[in-house]
Amino acid sequence: MNATNVGNAIYKQLNSLGISNLNVSYQLPPNELITQTLLRGEGVLNDTGALCITTGDFTGRSPKDKFIVKDAITASTVDWGNFNIPIDEKYFHQLKTKMLQYLNRKHEIWVRDCVACAHNDYKLNIRVVNENPWSNLFCHNMFLRPTEQQLANFKADWHIIQAPGFKADPAIDGTRQNNFAIVSFTHKTILIGGTGYTGEMKKGIFTILNFVLPFEKQVLSMHCSANIGENGDVAVFFGLSGTGKTTLSTDPERKLIGDDEHGWTKNSVFNFEGGCYAKCIDLSEEKEPEIFKAIRPGALVENIVFAKGTNTIDFQDKSITENTRVCYPIDFISNAAEPSIGKRPKNIFFLTCDAYGVLPPITKLTAEQAMYQFISGYTAKVAGTEAGVAEPKATFSACFGAPFLPLHPGFYAKMLGDKITENRVNVWMVNTGWSGGGYGVGSRMKLSYTRAMITAALNGDLDEVVYQTHPVFGVEMPVTCPNVPTSILNPQSTWADKYAYIAEANRLAALFTSNFEQYADGVSEEVLAAAPKPLDI
């Protein structure tokens, strides 16, 4: 599609951005993007018709190569540290100029106008410039898709300029290595170069929303999934990878608002995105039927391997990466809510896979405990999931999304705590990990039991039951729960050696306390008091 087909208004806007390439493919539908990818030899179709591509050297995000321009807007507001790395504005301008020159020399480039935030009051118009058609397909699938009428008057609030083939020169461009993702809040632009991993675009927008919405709009941004029941009750699920967030929020009895990123206003919860970016490793139709069925024409599958001699995906093959992904529009899910908005949450679930076998399968939290656990963002990896991990390894990620938080975690936790108190929200911590001992000794919590506990919480069946207090973590454990054996509700009773359980609980408590030290100066005394308290044994 040449410049005249793009439309003079659009082309003038691109020209003012610095795009002079006359061969611009604008707003192409998925079938054309897929055909172009196949013709360019950059992808193949699997046996269900999905487009399968590889993202090159990078099969995941590169947090150490993500930068925020330090300027008048960000200098005193951003929580600079491991995940918020400053870069001088001169390097942003330098790299942007080089990237545009690079793209202007390409035979063809792809441009798409899309939207973040399903709530009309907070919509963010995004214009994406891509070097290849499959990256543009990702943006079609992941972001909200404006109507023809909306496109007629579209004006970009933010730009993403993405060129996987462009490499920075660290010696002169201020980067750590050849790849980079740079956010400028002043210039409302995200630059992504040297990496084909599409998730950098998704998480770049999430990062800016995590600044703009809480700081400027008083809307809590959340790394979570959300669903809605027949009566309109909304549930929110927080959890790191491997905790069951996608599995447990995809409920045939409830409509899916979204699977990853949401905002919480005074009166509603809304999805940031128009699609899903689900992990594929070990995917099966039995465990994840909705995701499995979404791998069809229009979906984009990344970094998978085919079974030998076929074009059937081997979901167990980790030879390229464990971070295999599929990206598809949310309406590929049969029970997706339309629009992707619900009322204020009635229940919040913090999901953790505790490989130490310490945390109860379900507990109820106070607002202060919720803030403490929210900032902690705990789960545990088991042996074999990472090179060098021979025993369970505690993992903490503030607010269940530390790499994407420009502000201090205490800022988000305070907003969450206020909303929990104001709206009388029930907060639950659910352990989808081990019971009867840690990994290698105990057994993984049955999914059927976890679903039953969440169902009981959603139905109000745990409102009137008797609770007992956990001796170390101080959280409230229900003594009974419908369709769940009473014997597993108190984890200490499932261990053969009760003293060994307390010793392990003390050890995990110490890991919590050590991790929380970095956030202590940004939270209240009440939140600090919600920390676990080891017992003398």
N, C-alpha and C positions, 0 to 999 in steps of 0.2 A: 504494500500500500504506500503510495507516494504522498508527498506533502499536501498536494491539492485534495486528496481523499481524506486526509486527516481533518481538514477544515482550517480556514485561515485563522480563526480565533485561537484554536489550540496551537497551531504552529507558531503564531506570534508569541504565545506564552512560553513555548519551548525555546524559542529563539532568545527571549529575554533571560531564560535560565542559562543559556550558553550552548544550547543544542542547535547546530546548523546542519546536521545530517539530513539529507533530503529523503532518505528511505526509512520512514518511520511507520512501523506497524502499530496502529493505535486501536486499543480496545477489541482485539480479536477474540472471537469465541473460542471455547476450549477445543473444538474439533480442528480448527485451523492451526492452533498452537501445537496440538499433538501431531498433526500431519507435518508441520514444519520441522518439529523435533526429529521425527522419523527420517525425513528427507535429508536432514543435516547429519544423520548418523549419530545423534546424541541420545537416543533412547530406543527402546523396543517395547512391544506390547506383550503382556503376559496372557495366559490362556483365558482370562476373564475380561480382557480388553483394557486393562489399566495401563498407563504409561509408566515404564520403569526406567529410571535414570540413575547414574552415579554422580555424586557431588564432588568428586576429585579428592585432593589431598585431605580435605576437611570433611568429616562425616558428623560433626557436631559443632557446637559453639566454641569459640576460643576466648574465654573470659579475660585472659591477660592481654588480649589485643583489642579490647573494647574500650574506647575513650570517650570522655565528655569534655567538650571545650570549656576551659575555665575562663569565665568572663564576668561581666557585671551581674548577670542573672544568676550564675551558679556559684561564684566564689565563696559566698557565705551561706549558701542554702544546701548545697550538695554535701552528703556525708562521704567525704573523700576517704578512700581506703583501698582494700583489696579488689573490690568490684567496681569502684568508681575512680578510674584513673584519669587524672587531668592531662590535657594536651593544650598547647598554646594555639590561639586562634590563627596565627600565621600559617601553621601547618594545615589547618582545615582549608584555608583559602588555596594554599599551594596544591594540596591533593585534589581539591575539587576542580581546579583549573586543569590539572593533568588528566584527571578522569574524563572530563568533558572532551578534551582534545583526543583522547583515546577512543571514546565512543563516536565522535564525529568522523573518525577514520574508518569505522566499521562499515561493512557492506550494508548492514541493516541493524536497526535497534527496535526494541519493543517498549511501548509506553502504555500504561494503564492507569485510569482514574478509579479509585475505590474509596471505601469509607471504613473507619473504625467507630465503634460504639453504636449499639442498636437504639439507644435512647435519643430521641430527636433533639433534646436540649444539649447534648454533649457530643454530637457527631463531629468527627474529625475527617476532613477531606484530605486524601493522600494521593499524590501523583508519583507513580513509580516508573523509573527508567531502567530497563534491563538490557543486558548484553545478549541474552538468549531467550528463546520462546518458552522453555520449560520453567524458567524462573518466573516468567510472566503468568504462566498457568498457575503456579503456586499462589501468586497474589490474587488471581481470580477466585481461587478456591477458598483462601484463608480469610480474606477481608470481605466486608459487606459489598454487595454489587449494586451500584446506583442504577436507577431506571433511566430510560432514554430521556425522559423529561428532566430528571435531575442532572444528567450529563450536559444538557443544553445550556445550563447556567453554572456549570461546575467551576469552582475556583479553589485551587489547592491551598490548604492550610500548611501542609508539610510535604516535603519531597524526600523520596528515597532514590539515591543514585547507586546502582549495584552493577559492578563489573568484575566478575570472577577472574577474568584474564588479566586484569590490571594489577600490577604488583608495585608496592611502595618500595622506596629505597630508604631503609632505616637510617642510613648515615646522614641523609639530608631531609627526610620527611617527618622525623620526630616519632616514628613508630618503633615497636619492639622488633618486628620482623616484617616480611613482605605483605602479610595479610592484616586487615584492620577493619574495624567498624567504629565510626566516629559520629557522635551526636552533637549538634550545635542547637541549643535552645534559642539563641539569638537569631540565627539564620533559618531555623526551623527546617533543618536538613539532616538526613542521615546518609553518610558515605560508607559504602561497603565494597571493599576490594580484596582481591587475592584469595577469596574463598567462595566456593559454589554452594556452601551449605545454606539452604533456603531459610532455615530457622533463624538466621541472623536478622532477616527482615521482620519477621513476626515479633521477635523479642526486642528489636529496636523500637518498634511502635509501642510495645508494652512498657518499655523503659520510659518513654516520654509521657505516656498516660499515667505512670506511677509518680510522675512529678506534677504534671499539669492538673490532674483531677483532684488529688488530695490537697495540694498546696494552693491552687488557685480557685478551685470550684467546691471545695469541702465535700468531695465525693471519695469514699474509700475505694481504692483500687485493690483487687485481690487476685492472687494466683490460685485459682480454685475452679472446681466444677459446680454446677448448680442444676437442680431439677425442681419440678413443680407437680403437686398432687392434684387429684380431681377437684378438691375443695379449694384450690388456689394456694395451698401452703407451700412455701419455698424452703428447700434445704440446700445448704452450701457445704461442699466437701473440700477440705484442704488436705494436702498430702504430697510428699515427695515421690519420686519415681519408685515404683515397686510396691507401693502401699495399698493399691487397689482403688485409687481415686476414680479412674475411668470406669472400671468394672462395677463399682458400687453405685456410682451416680447414674449409670445406664440401667434404668429399671423399667421393665415393660409396663408397670403400673403407674409410671410417672413420666411426664414429658421433660425432655432435656432442654434446658435453657442454653447451656454451653458446657464445654468440657475442660476449659483451661483459664480463661481470663474474664473477670467481671468487675463491674462497679456497683457500689451500694450507695444509693441516694437516700434522701430522707424517707422516701416512700416506696422505693423499688430496688430490685437487682436487675442489671442488664448485662448482656454479653458484649464484649468488645469486638468479637470476631464474627465472621460469616461462615466459618468452616471449622474442621477438626484436623489436628496434626497428631495422629495416634502412633504409638509405638507398635511395631509389628513383630518383634522378636517373640518366638514361641506362640504366635497367634494361632488360634484354632476356632473353628466354627462353633464348637461346643462351649468354649469359655467366653468368647467375645463375638457372638453372632452378628451384632450390628456392625462392628468394625470389619469383620470378615466379609460381609455382604457389600460393604462400601467400596471394596477393591474391584471396581468395575469401570467402564468407559467414563472418562472425565477425571478419575482419580490419578494422583501422582505418587508413585511409590519410589522410595529412595534407598539405594545401597543394599538391595537384597541380592540373593543368589538363587538361580534356578536349579531345580533338581537336574541331574546330569541327563543331557539329551532331550530336555523338554523346555517349555516355557511356563512351567508350573513353579511357583515360588516355594522354596524350601525355607519355611519360617524359622526353623531351628538353626539354620546356618549363620554363624556369627563371624565368618572368615573376613568379611569386610569391616563390620562393626556390630556391636550389640545395639546400637542406636538406629536400627532400621525404622523407617517411618512411612506412613501413608497420609497424604493430605487430600481432603475431599470437602465439598460444600456441606454445610450442616444438614441440608435437606436430603442428603443421602441416608441420614438416620431416620428410620420410620416414625419415631415418636418425638421428633424435634418440635419444640414450641415455636409458634409463629405468631407475632414477632418474638424475638429472643429476650423477653422481658417478663419479670414476675414481681410479686409484691415483696415487702420486706421479709427477710428470713424468719422462720419460726424455730428452725433448728440448725445448728452448725456442728459439723463433725470434723475433728482433727484425726486424720488417719496416720497411723504409724505401724511399721513392721518391726516390732521389737524382737531382734534375734537373740536377746539375752533371756527371754522368757520371764521378764520381771513385771511389765505393765499389765494391768487387768484387761480383759477383752473389751469391756466398756465401762466408762466412768463418767460421772457428771461433774462439771467444773464450775467454780464460782467465776465471776467476771475477772477477778485478779489472777486466778489460776489460768484462765483462758488467755489473758495477756502474756503471762509468763510462758505458757506452752507455745503460743503464737510466735513470740520472739525466738524461742528456742528452735522450733521447726525440726523436731527430732525424728529420725528413723535409724535403722541399723542395716548395714550391708552384710551379707553372709559370705562365708568362704567360697571362693571360686568366681565371684562376680567381678573381681578386679585382680589384676596381677599383683601378687604379693600379699593378698588378703587370706590368711590362713585360719582366722577365727573371726567371730562377729566384730564389726567395726562401727562404732557410733558415728552418725553423720548429723550435723546440725546445719540448717539453712534458714536464716532469720525470715520470719513471716512466710515460710515455705516458698521463698523465691528470692533469696539474697542477691543473686547476680543482677537482678532487674530493679533494685530499689535505690533510686538516687538520694532519698532522704533517710534520716536515721530511723532504724526499725522501731524505736520507741514512738515515733510520730504516728506510724500506721497502727501500732498496738493501742495507743491512746484513743485513736478514732474508733477502733474495733471495740474497745472496752466501753466507751461512751454509748455506742450503738447497742451493744448487748444489754446494758443497764436500762437505757431509755425504752427499748422495745421488748424487754423481758424475754430475751432469746435464750433458749436452752442450748448449752454447749456441752458436747460430748467428746471424749477422747476414746478412740476405738483402736485396739491393737489387733492388727491382722497377722501378726507374727507368731511367735512360739509360745507354747503352754506346756507345763510339766517339766520345764528345764529349758536351757538355751538350745541353740542350733547344734545338732549332733547328738543331743540327749532327749529333748522333748519333741513335740510334734507341732506342725503348723496348724494354726486355728482353721477349722473347717469353714469354707466359704458359706455353707448353708447356715452355720451358727452366726456368723457375722451379719449375714443378710437378715436373719431373724432378729438380732439385737437392734439393728438399724430400723427395721420395720416397727419393732416395739416402741422405740423412741419416737418415731414419726407418728405413730397411732396414739401416743399418750399413755401407753400401757406401763411405762416406767414412772409415771407421775406420782403414783400413790404407794409404790412398793417400799419396803424397808431398805435402808442403805447402811453400809458400814464404811468406816474411814480406813484408807490404806495407811499402814503404819509408817511408811517412809515418804511417799509422795503426797499424802494428805488429801487425795481425791476421794470422791464418794463412789463406792461400788454397790450396785444393786444386789440384793441377796437372792432375788429370783427374777427370771425373765422368761416370758412365754417362748416355748419351743427351743429352749437352750438348757442343757443340763446344769443344775444348780452347782454341781461339783467343780465346774470350770470358772465360775464367776469371780472367785477369790484365788488369784494365782498361787499364793503361798500354799493353799491346800492341795494343789496339783503336784507339788514337789515332794519327792521322797524324803529329802532332808530339809526341814523347815529352817534350820540355822544357815544352811548353805544358801537358801533363798534370800534371807535377810542380808547376808554378806554380799550377794550379787546385786541386790537392790541398793545397798549402800554404795557399791562401786559405780553403778549407773548414776546414782544421785550425785556423786562427786564429779562425774563427767558433765552433767547438767550445770552444776555450780561453776566449774572451771570455764565452760563455754560462755556462760552468762556474764562473766566478769567484764567482757568487752562492751556490754550494753548497759551496765549498771548505772552509769552516770546520766542515762537518758530516760530513766523510768522512775516511778514513784516508789516510796517506801512500802506501800501496800503490795505492789507487784513483786518487789524484792522478797517480801515476807512469804510469798507463795512458792518459794523454792522448796524442793524436797529436803527433808531433814533426816540424815542418817541416824540409825539407832545404835545404841551400845549393845554389843553381843559378847 
